[in-house]
């Protein structure tokens, strides 16, 4: 599933083309995704100008406005979704479910597994997060609010292992499996350690490790997972930089240990017992 870096890379790829552009039309071919695409979008969106392309966690938000209409498209790529620019008149394929028709091209949403979302939240941009999918989202790990003091206090009553805690989107948004594992490795913290048994001094290592891991992944274009692809058809390359993820049984790049794989909350966890405590 695309995580925060992949969605941010997608946002940055869409932004120069979409912002200030006019929506000429909408095509909805298969409305039944994870939630049904509102059919009224075909009447609401034509004539709207897209004012901004934002991100909240793993959701893309496209702010739209015309006389009498103001709101935001809420898009989630699900497990296999893609947003791609296509030439005008491009014939749809089997899993092409939704098109925004632009003045000289198409923005097409493709989703073979149909776990994606295309929804609408009416109102000005500052009200978008009232939508139920966004209202429960946690803190943004790249925001100024994500500090050592905040994380230390927020985890003080969480007795579960730190890695699933970091991946809880109601707590912190966008730290997926790969990025949690890599951040904990950088900070030298075992993913098995209880969140409330980590000292403030060690959180002083973890917070910048999370920021650096996510920022480097964004700069590298995200991580290619299965068939994830950017809006221009390119793939991310962060997977060539991982230190522990997917390296079960291989030597640790930092010590004499060997990377291990365990299961946590139904997900694979990779870490080095030699230097993560």
Buried (B, 14 or more C-beta within 10 A) or exposed (E): BBBBBBBBBBBBBBBEBBBEBEBBEBBBEBBEBBBEBBEEBEEBBBBBBBBBBBBBBBBBBBBBBBEEBBBBBBBBBBBBBBBBBBEEEBEBEEBBBBBBBBEEBBBBBBBBEBBBBBBBBEEEBEEBBEBEBBEEBBBBBBEEEBEBEBBBEBBEEBEBBBBBBBBBBEBBBBBBBBBBBBBBBBBBBBBBBBBBEBEEEBBBBBBBBBBBBBBBBBEBBBBBBEEBBBBEEEBBEBBEEBBBBEBBEEEBBBEEBBBBBBEBEEBEBBBBBBBBE
